[in-house]
Amino acid sequence: MSLLTLDDLEPSQISGQRVLVRVDFNVPLADGKVADATRLEEALPTLRELVEAGARVVLASHCGRPKGEPKPEFSLRPVVSTLSGLIGKPVAFAEDCVGEAAQTAVSALKNGDLLLLENLRFHAGETQNDPDFADELASLADTFVLDAFGTAHRAHASVVGLAERIPAKAAGRLLAREVEALGSLLESPKRPFVGILGGAKIEGKIDTLENLLPRLDVLLLGGGMANTFLAARGFDMASSLVEKERVELAGDILRRAEAGKTRVLLPTDVVVTDDFAHPTQVETVAADAIPAGTLAVDVGEQTRQAFVEACADAGTLFWNGPLGVFEKPPFDAGTSAVAEGLKQCSGFTVIGGGETVAAVRRAGLAGQLSHVSTGGGASLDLLAGKTLPGVVALSKGEG
């Protein structure tokens, strides 16, 4: 899919123009401050380019789930000082994203200025793609740039509504990079192509797994979802999380993988505990010998080594989802060990999903990987072969 990018915009569509950039500033906030500025940092290349080109930059984003009404705890105001420090210049703030407050703030902009609008989701019209709300947003801009890959799979007013109303439009550098990197996994992956899928459940990743399976040479399965596949192999998973309604599907996927010559690596050993919240017993056991009354919460040392070895040989690697209960140390050890092991992989590496990204960042590897995706759900949808409304709206030939 060929995207309209900033390179397709004329200088006259940027310099001196009100350029509304849909960014993804859905950042964690704590005590009125930004707790993790990663998403702000990811937006900087596009913002700097527009500022240097003399645009009057209007930033729009959502934050949290305020459910269509103003809630102070979801205000984007704390982002202003952090973003200002990162980009090295003042960032103005509008108390609303539409209406008089927004119009007045936008009118005050000079070339090269930046303005952040208040949370889009303080208005129900955003998620409903309400035409009137989209009209109000569009009235603030001459040019539209979508750089929020994390919301590109949502048909919201600030995503498709603006793209439909503003002829001068383009994908920002982050969105274009995401689509190119993830698209290459489906179109021309260098062999062997290794996929790691983890997380609690198969649900939500079925379509991605189905679409990737015939393309993969090796599939590594971890996390809670691996329990369901082990159950499909006939293993007694004791008290472990198992999606009983997905066991038959898991078995079918394993059979298709075998028929298609995709090698599947399931955990051969697992870390188990007697109680997740208050463990008094933690041990590593064979995956086919889980003691009664215990539950699997991480992959064992043998499995970690096998996964690292498989990753080392990858020409292309995609990883989404933790291999254990990452948010509960020490059950994050398996995920961290495999993340550390990626140092041995010289292939094209793509990481997606919040906890997986956190693991590679903690290992100090983020800068060494080919691509770290900012959109969990969007990346899974794209790899599932689904249409992303925001991407379609910026495809060449649309408009």
QUIZI-V707957 format. One record per helix or strand. SS is the DSSP state (hx for helix, st for strand). FROM is the first residue (numbers start at 0). LEN is the number of residues. If there is no record, write none. Layout:
# QUIZI-V707957
ss->SS from->FROM len->LEN
ss->SS from->FROM len->LEN
This chain:
# QUIZI-V707957
ss->st from->2 len->1
ss->st from->4 len->1
ss->hx from->5 len->3
ss->hx from->10 len->3
ss->st from->17 len->5
ss->st from->28 len->2
ss->st from->32 len->2
ss->hx from->37 len->15
ss->st from->55 len->5
ss->hx from->71 len->3
ss->hx from->76 len->11
ss->st from->91 len->2
ss->hx from->98 len->9
ss->st from->113 len->3
ss->hx from->119 len->3
ss->hx from->123 len->4
ss->hx from->130 len->8
ss->st from->142 len->4
ss->hx from->148 len->3
ss->hx from->156 len->9
ss->st from->168 len->3
ss->hx from->172 len->15
ss->st from->192 len->5
ss->hx from->205 len->8
ss->st from->217 len->4
ss->hx from->222 len->10
ss->hx from->243 len->16
ss->st from->262 len->3
ss->st from->268 len->5
ss->st from->281 len->5
ss->st from->294 len->5
ss->hx from->300 len->12
ss->st from->315 len->5
ss->hx from->332 len->12
ss->st from->347 len->5
ss->hx from->353 len->9
ss->hx from->365 len->3
ss->st from->370 len->2
ss->hx from->375 len->8
ss->hx from->388 len->4
ss->st from->394 len->1
